[in-house]
Amino acid sequence: CVVGESIAGLSLLSHAVMLLQHEADPAAAFELLLPRRSLYVLRGEARYRWAHSLPLQPSFEGQSLPPKSRRISVLLRDRPPNEVPREV
């Protein structure tokens, strides 16, 4: 099921570390530092072939980070190309 090509996330108030792992090879993984007030976009293979998670105890490149404070994340997804808009 395809649910659109892109997803965008706006990370607010506190930093986070996103862990990306390839579905076919979980050993293929990397960390993405999301500073507070940052925007990221996942498209194509990054969206559909890489699982993403936010660890509770984040570290980045082997270094511990300060404890996270309250975090707000706004996620936006585009509409699938063939979806017809619904009346509200």
TIKOL-23902 format. One record per residue: residue in one letter; x, y, z of N, C-alpha, C in turn; chain. Coordinates in steps of 0.2 Angstrom, whole numbers. Example, Ala and Ser with C-alpha at 12.3 -4.5 7.8 and 13.67 -1.06 7.14 Angstrom:
2
[pt a,[66,-28,39],[62,-22,39],[66,-16,39],A];
[pt s,[64,-11,35],[68,-5,36],[64,0,39],A];
END
This chain:
88
[pt c,[4,-6,0],[0,0,0],[4,6,0],A];
[pt v,[4,10,-5],[8,16,-5],[4,22,-3],A];
[pt v,[7,26,2],[3,31,5],[6,38,4],A];
[pt g,[8,39,-2],[11,46,-4],[19,45,-4],A];
[pt e,[22,49,-8],[29,49,-9],[33,51,-3],A];
[pt s,[31,57,0],[35,60,5],[32,60,12],A];
[pt i,[36,61,17],[34,62,24],[39,68,26],A];
[pt a,[37,73,30],[41,78,32],[40,78,40],A];
[pt g,[45,79,44],[44,80,51],[47,86,53],A];
[pt l,[44,90,58],[47,96,61],[48,94,68],A];
[pt s,[54,94,71],[56,92,77],[56,99,82],A];
[pt l,[52,100,87],[52,106,91],[54,104,98],A];
[pt l,[56,110,101],[57,110,108],[63,106,111],A];
[pt s,[65,100,108],[70,96,111],[74,93,105],A];
[pt h,[80,91,106],[83,87,101],[81,80,101],A];
[pt a,[82,76,96],[81,69,95],[86,66,91],A];
[pt v,[87,59,91],[91,56,87],[86,50,83],A];
[pt m,[86,51,77],[82,46,73],[87,40,71],A];
[pt l,[85,34,72],[89,28,70],[86,25,64],A];
[pt l,[90,25,59],[87,22,52],[91,15,51],A];
[pt q,[87,10,50],[89,3,49],[86,1,42],A];
[pt h,[90,-2,38],[88,-5,31],[84,-11,33],A];
[pt e,[78,-12,30],[73,-17,31],[77,-24,29],A];
[pt a,[80,-24,23],[83,-30,21],[90,-32,24],A];
[pt d,[93,-27,27],[99,-28,31],[100,-24,37],A];
[pt p,[97,-26,43],[97,-22,49],[104,-20,51],A];
[pt a,[109,-23,49],[116,-21,51],[117,-14,48],A];
[pt a,[114,-13,42],[115,-6,39],[111,-1,42],A];
[pt a,[114,3,46],[110,7,51],[114,14,51],A];
[pt f,[111,19,53],[114,25,54],[110,30,59],A];
[pt e,[113,34,62],[109,39,66],[109,46,63],A];
[pt l,[103,49,64],[102,56,61],[100,60,67],A];
[pt l,[105,65,68],[103,70,74],[98,75,71],A];
[pt l,[93,76,75],[88,81,74],[88,86,79],A];
[pt p,[91,92,78],[92,97,83],[85,100,84],A];
[pt r,[83,103,89],[77,106,90],[76,111,85],A];
[pt r,[70,112,82],[68,117,77],[71,114,70],A];
[pt s,[72,108,69],[74,105,63],[68,102,59],A];
[pt l,[69,102,52],[65,99,48],[68,93,44],A];
[pt y,[65,88,43],[68,82,39],[63,80,34],A];
[pt v,[65,77,29],[60,75,23],[63,68,22],A];
[pt l,[58,63,22],[60,56,19],[56,55,13],A];
[pt r,[59,53,8],[56,51,1],[59,45,-2],A];
[pt g,[55,42,-6],[57,36,-10],[60,30,-5],A];
[pt e,[66,28,-7],[69,22,-3],[70,24,4],A];
[pt a,[72,30,6],[72,32,13],[66,31,17],A];
[pt r,[60,32,14],[54,32,17],[51,24,17],A];
[pt y,[52,21,12],[49,14,11],[54,8,13],A];
[pt r,[60,9,13],[65,3,14],[69,4,20],A];
[pt w,[69,10,23],[72,11,30],[67,12,35],A];
[pt a,[68,7,41],[63,8,47],[67,14,51],A];
[pt h,[62,18,54],[65,23,58],[62,23,65],A];
[pt s,[66,25,70],[64,25,77],[68,30,81],A];
[pt l,[65,32,86],[68,37,91],[70,34,97],A];
[pt p,[76,32,99],[78,29,105],[77,33,111],A];
[pt l,[75,29,117],[73,33,123],[79,36,126],A];
[pt q,[85,33,125],[91,35,128],[96,37,122],A];
[pt p,[95,43,119],[99,44,113],[106,45,114],A];
[pt s,[110,43,109],[117,45,109],[118,46,101],A];
[pt f,[123,50,100],[125,51,93],[132,50,91],A];
[pt e,[134,46,87],[141,44,85],[144,42,91],A];
[pt g,[141,38,95],[144,35,101],[144,40,107],A];
[pt q,[142,46,107],[143,51,112],[136,52,115],A];
[pt s,[135,51,122],[129,53,125],[127,60,124],A];
[pt l,[120,61,124],[118,68,123],[114,70,130],A];
[pt p,[114,76,131],[110,78,137],[103,75,137],A];
[pt p,[100,74,142],[93,71,143],[88,76,139],A];
[pt k,[84,72,135],[79,76,131],[74,79,136],A];
[pt s,[71,85,134],[66,88,137],[59,87,133],A];
[pt r,[54,90,135],[48,89,131],[49,90,124],A];
[pt r,[46,86,120],[47,86,113],[41,86,109],A];
[pt i,[40,90,104],[34,90,100],[36,89,93],A];
[pt s,[33,85,89],[35,83,82],[28,84,78],A];
[pt v,[29,88,73],[24,89,68],[25,85,62],A];
[pt l,[21,80,60],[22,76,54],[17,77,48],A];
[pt l,[20,78,42],[16,79,36],[17,74,31],A];
[pt r,[12,71,28],[12,66,23],[9,69,17],A];
[pt d,[11,68,11],[8,70,5],[3,65,3],A];
[pt r,[-2,67,-1],[-7,62,-3],[-5,58,-9],A];
[pt p,[-7,51,-9],[-6,47,-14],[-8,50,-21],A];
[pt p,[-4,49,-26],[-5,52,-33],[-12,51,-35],A];
[pt n,[-15,45,-34],[-22,44,-37],[-28,45,-32],A];
[pt e,[-26,48,-26],[-32,49,-21],[-36,55,-23],A];
[pt v,[-42,54,-22],[-47,59,-24],[-49,63,-17],A];
[pt p,[-48,70,-16],[-49,73,-10],[-57,72,-8],A];
[pt r,[-58,71,-1],[-64,70,1],[-67,77,3],A];
[pt e,[-74,77,3],[-78,83,5],[-78,83,12],A];
[pt v,[-77,89,15],[-77,90,22],[-84,93,24],A];
END
